[in-house]
Amino acid sequence: MGPLMVRVEGDRCRLRMQPERKHSNLQDMIHGAVTLALIDISLFAAMRTLTGNEGARAVTLELSTQFIGAGVMDRPLDSVVEVLRETGRMLFLRGQVEQGDHLVAAFSGLVRKAISS
């Protein structure tokens, strides 16, 4: 994925990547699999920064994604995530992937937190 930058913005977490040639598809847009990888990583970045939970043994149980627009190669790609609810074992999250004011995708996810030994 390359270098990733994380920033907390109030009750949201922003994870940013700078697309490189290796992230493009045959149409010279950001490959959908790269967008999905960014989303999955952002779930764990949000878990760590917004709740303080360690993500080392946590797992993604569900990820629902709606691709809305194509990601372009010459602008940073951001995944902005918020926590909807946290229970003893689960974390419910949702967010958007954006490039400035251009919406690339929307998503929701369910992460099973690590269980203490």
N, C-alpha and C positions, 0 to 999 in steps of 0.2 A: 504493500500500500504506500510505502514511503513515509516521510515524517507526518505526524498527526499533531494538531494543536487542540488543546481542550481549554474551555473557558466556561465558568459558571456565570449565568446571566439571570439573577434573581432566582426563580424556581425552575429554571431550565439550564440544560447543559448543551453547549455547542462544541461539536467535534468537526474540525476543518482539515481537509486535505487539498493539496495542489495537484491537479491531474497532470500526468506525464504521458508521453506517447504510448507507453506500455498499458495505459488504462483505456485506450481507445478501441472502438469497434471498426468495422470496415467502412462505416459511414463517417468516420472521423468525429464521432461523438463519444461521450463516456459510456463504456460498456455497462450494461445492466447488472452484471455480476459484481462489478466494482461498486456500484451503488448499493447493492445488497450487502456486500462485505462491510462497507462504511456504516450502514444501518446497524448491523449486528454488533460491530465494535462499539458503536455509540450507545447501545443499550447498557453495556458494561461500564463505559465511561460515565454515564449518567448514574448508574447504581453506585459507583465508587464516590463520585463527587457530590451527589445530592443526598445520599443516604448514609454514606460512610461504610457501607458493606463491602467487604473484600470479595472480589470476583473470581478468585483463583480456582475454586471448585464449583462455581455456579454454572448453570447451563441454560441455553435458550430452549424453551419448550414450544413456543409458538411465535411465528413472525408473519404478519399479514402486511403486504405491500401493494400499493396502487401506484403504478408509474403514470405520471401526469404529463411530463414534458421531457424532452431530451436535455441531457447535461452537455454543456459545451466545454471544450478543452482549455480555453484560455482564461477561465475564471475559477477561483477556489470553489470547492464543493463542500457545503456545510450540512451536517445533520444536527437538528435542534430537537432535543428530547425533554419531555417532562414526565414525572412520576405521577400516575393516576391514583395508585393505591399500593400500600405495602402491607403484607401480612407476615406472619411468622416465617413462612417458607417461600412466599411468592412476591414478585414485584411486577406490577402492571404498568406499562409505559406506552407513550404514543409520541409521535413526532412528525417532522417534515424534513425533507432534503431540499435544499434551496441553493440558488446562486444569485445573491442579491435579492431582487424582488421576483425572480423567476422560480416557480415551484417545479421541482423535478419529480418528487414522490411524496406520498404520505404513508405512514405505517403505524402499526400497533404491535406490541410484543409482550410476551410473558416470560419472565426469567425465574427459574427456581434457584433460590439462594443456596449457598453452601450450608450444610448442616454442621454445627460444631460437634466435635468428637467428645 
